[in-house]
Amino acid sequence: MRPVVGSGIAGQPGAQGTEAGGGVVAGTLVGAIAGVGLDAVAVERLRALLARRPAVADRLFHPVELAYVARQRDPVPSLAVRFAAKEAAMKALGVGLGAFGFQEVWVERVAPGPPALHLAGRAAELAAHRRVAQWHLSLSHTAELALDLVVAERSVPEVAG
């Protein structure tokens, strides 16, 4: 199954609705909100966990995320914001911990564009079941706190007439 990408429909990155929050993309209307998730992670709490159990990073984060933070002087705030995005995506899909693996959702930053949320495996199946066509993601962190807001936008079949 192809990943569902944050800035468009699976397989069609960059597909966007109108500024008013809707539009036609690939024969469907885009604009209905399927779910919203908000999550906060205490940076120092994640730092302590990674110090006690360094191998946990490989279970929680996708290789793309680990490669992105590897070049940072202090990667923990960036990891915390990515972990918050995973939990916010779960909330946006209306599921809890254990519904899919943490590596099945990841944040990728490709310059010069905004960060994008990617899903694969069970996470992508859940998104497809809920007809999620597009993801919106807002990431923010300080040295103490990482916050994420994730909005899942649903595709709505176009009505002939």
N, C-alpha and C positions, 0 to 999 in steps of 0.2 A: 504494500500500500504506500502511495506517495505521501510525503509529509504535507500537512496543512500549514501554509505559510501565513505569517502575520499580516502582510500587506496585500493579500488578495485571496482568490479561490485556489484551492490545491491545484498545482500545475500551472497557475496563471498569476505569478507574483506581479504586484503592481496594479491589479484591477481595483478600481476605486469607485465608490458611489459619488454623488454630488455633495457639495458643501452642506446642503441641508440635511444630509444624513441618509440619503437614499439614492437610487439610480438603478440602471439596468446593467447587469453583468452576466454575460453568457446565458441569456434567456431567462434570467431570474431577477426579481427585484431584490435589492440589498438594502437593508435599513432597519429591520426589526431587531430589537435587542433580544438575544437568546439568554444572556446572563452577564452579570457583573461580579467581579471578585476583587477584593481588597485585602492585602496582607502586609504585615510589618514584621521585621526580623531584627532582633537586637544584635548588632554587629559583634559585640564582645562575647555574647553567648555562643555564636557560631565560631568565633576565634578559639574559645576554650574547648569546644567540641573537637575542632580540627587539631588542636595541640595534643589532646588526649588520644585521639584516634585518627591519625592522618589518612588512613586508608578509606575513611568514610567519604572523602572528597570524590573518589572514583565511583562510589555508589550513588552519590547525590547529583553529580554534575556531568553533563555531556562533554565529550572530548573537545568540542568546539568552544565551550565555555572555559574549560581548563586552559586551552591554548590562548584564549583571549586574555585571561588574567595573569598568565605566566610572565608576561613582560612588565607587570606593574610592581612598583616598590612594595605596596601593601595590597595584596589581592583580596583580602577578606571583605572589605565593604562591597566590592563588585560581586563577589560570590554571594554575599548576603542578599543583595538586590535580585540576583538571579534565582536564589532559593525562594524568595518572596514571590517572584513571578510564577514559579511552579505551583505554589500553594494558591495564589490568586486565580490561576487558570483552573485548578480543581474546583474552586468556589464558583467560578463563572460557568462551569459545566454542571454544577449542582451535585458534585461528588465529593467524597472525603478522602483522607489518607488511605492508601492501599488500592484505590481504584485503578491506578496505573503506576508504572515505575517512574521515579524522578528523572531518569535519563530520557524518558519519552517526551519530555517537554524541555525545550531549551531556548535561550535568548541568544540571538546572533546579531552582532553589530557589523554592518558592512558600510564603510564610509562611501559617500557622504550622507547616506540615508539614515532614517531613524532605526532604532533596534526593532527587530522582528521576532515574533514568537513562532516557534516551529513545534509541530507535534508529529509523532510517529507511533506505530504500534497501537496499543489499547487506547491511548489518549486520542489518537487520530480517529479511531473507530467511534469513540464516544462523541467526538465533535461532529463527525459525519452523521451519526444517528440524530443529533440535535440540529442538523442542517446548518452548522456554523460555516459561513462562507468567508468571513474576514475577522481578524483579530486586531484590536487596538490596545496598545500597551504604553503605560507611562511608568518610568522608573525614576526613583529619586533616592539618594542616600547621603547621610552625613557620616562622620566618624562613629556615631553611636547607633544610628537607626537607618534601616533600609525599608522603603515603602514601594509598593507596586499596586497599580490599578490596571486591571485587565477587563476589557469589554469584548464579549463574543457577539458578533453580528450575524444574524440568521439570514439565509436566503429564503425568499418567499416566492413560490411559483408565480410566474406572470399570468395574469388573467386575460384571456382573449376577449376582445370586445371593443 
